[in-house]
Amino acid sequence: METCAEDEVQVKLLGGSTSPFVLRVRIALALKGIHYEFIEETMRPKSDLLLQSNPVHKKIPVLIHNGKPVCESMIIVQYIEEAWDNKAPNLIPKDPHDRAIARFWAAFIDDKLGPCIRGVFRGVGDEKQKQVEESVANFLVLEEALRTNPCFSGKLYFGGDEIGFVDIALGGWLAFVKALEKGTDSVLIDAEKMPLLSAWMDRFCEADGVKEVMPDPVKLVEFICATRVKFASLAAAN
Amino acid sequence: MEGCAQEGQVKLLGVDYSPFVVRVRIALSLKGIHYEFIEEDIQNKSELLLQSNPVHKKIPVLIHNGKPVCESMIIVQYIEEAWDNKAPNLMPKDPYDRAIARFWAAFIDDKLLPSTLRTFKGQGEEQQKAVEESVANLLLLEEVLQSTGKAYFGGDEIGLVDIALGGLLVTIQTVEKVTNIVLTDTQKMPLLCAWADKFCKAHKVKEALPDRAKFFELMSARRAKLTSPPAGNLKGGG
């Protein structure tokens, strides 16, 4: 009845081990208990499969379900929810207003928070410091939302009792953020200033489905440090 | 019968000339939803706006039965879902088709809109680069219409992507007039130009489009300010 065997064979994920966007999709697939073939993309060079599946952006992640590609991490997460909507847990609320709120915060994370985190990753000196401050400011907005927004306040997750859309949007970034803090000697999620967010973070990282897919933190710090050295030498050469 | 009771109270905070507001007006018009339009003074934002969208303080904001929804494409999806039994449906039913619709709506926001704005604001080489990017982005949309062979991105009827792009149409066409640059070349993009024509004339869409003459005046004034040399500027060119 449940076409699990079929589903498993027909789901592929093109991705890498360090990308927060790929991690979001891995979390969603893990929570839904969907088996898939993970195809590691080195990105240098980009595989034919990637170029064919995502000709517009040529980026990972790409989910390929029954041969049909879906691109853009949060679009993939919505797709996973809708294509497997009778499989618990539900990742997106049912009520239209609650859905709009979930999409709003996912968009905030992508449009405001994400670019700042990337700015810390790529930045040096003053510019890096500025990006750290902006990242902290954006994390504080999320802390405030957890504290005062009636949709989230007093709940275990942004999604309520269970992990939902916003948790996945933010949670995909956590491993990278923690590694970035170590690699750049900065604090982005300050447990004192952001007690609710810190508690959420610990809870999220330990959750079933999530902990199994988190990347190796040591390797991630190494990746971040090595890449930052490259950025710095490119900047010096210019 | 359904009409007013289901609608409840609908308000839209916005301005006439914003493509984001136009998108929402188009969606409300297509669904036949009556609403109160509250014109915002962007230089002097109202209490209602600041309370309804404290995070971004931006328009459009849809307020339905006292509950605010922000971000134009999130609002459009909300309108579809809150009035899902009111024709026409703005989103396809199939999860894959929905993912594709969301992909192109995101493309329009993340790629086409910024390159159009850079075309408007830019000068010299920077502007030329923005023009090339905008044309490349529009050609990708032309290819979509080529591959589906349908009149609208939504198929036989207007859908999410049509609204996403359609909200920008008057902006794009005005940028072309003001800068004297052709972005939508009928020879290179015959289907897209035909789509633009059909869309602007569509029943329930034309009422929602901004006044072109007024918009042209506004954009011309803005462009003039951007391109006039600042007083007392001692810097050389480039």
Interface residues (C-beta under 8 A of the other chain):
Chain A: V56 H65 K68 V70 C71 E72 I75 I76 Q78 Y79 E82 A83 P96 H97 R99 A100 R103 F104 A107 F108 V141
Chain B: V55 H64 K67 V69 C70 E71 I74 I75 Q77 Y78 E81 A82 P95 Y96 R98 A99 R102 F103 A106 F107 L140
